[in-house]
Amino acid sequence: MPRMDVTEMSFAKLYPLLVAKAVKKGRTREEVDQVTGWLTGYTSEDIAQLEQSSVTYGDFFRNAPAMNPARARITGKVCGVRMEEIQDPLMREIRYLDKLVDELAKGKTMEQILRT
């Protein structure tokens, strides 16, 4: 079976996986929503509505109300790839969220995660 492009996958299927990853490590859905909102400009209510819709993961990022300009300060590796080396802008945005949730799951403080 061919591998599906993550940008075409359903936001409603992928976002709960990010939440589960954080919750498994003792964090909360509210914290995942907070870092997601910081990155994208969506509110928790927006995110909850999008989880009930058929929006794709790619469109979630393409239609984000206000991508945070400070996101460029997110560095390091995610899935073995350095953030700075990701050429595709949309994939970089997706990986920024992965990295933020990874940091949340690893126990970093919200101040560290949000680069404040």
C-alpha positions, 0 to 999 in steps of 0.5 A: 500500500502506498504511503499517504502524504501527511498533508492529505491526512485528516486533522481529526485523526492526527491531532488526537495522536499529538494530544495522546503523546503529551498526555501519556507523559503527564501533560494535558490537552490544554497544554497541547492546545496552548502550544498549537495556538502559539504556533498557529494562532488558532484558539482552543475552540477553533481546534475543537471545531477543526477536529470535528471537520474534514479539514486536512492536516495541510489545510490546517497549517495553510489556513492558520490565522497567524503563524507565530514569527518566533517559530523560526527560533524552534531548532533541533531535530525531529524524527532525525531531521534538523529543523533548519534543513527542512526545505518544504515550508509546509512540512517545516510548519508541521514539524515545528508542531511536532517539535513543540509537542515533543518538548512538552512530552519531555517535560520542558516548561511552557516558557522554554517551549514558547521561546519566551 
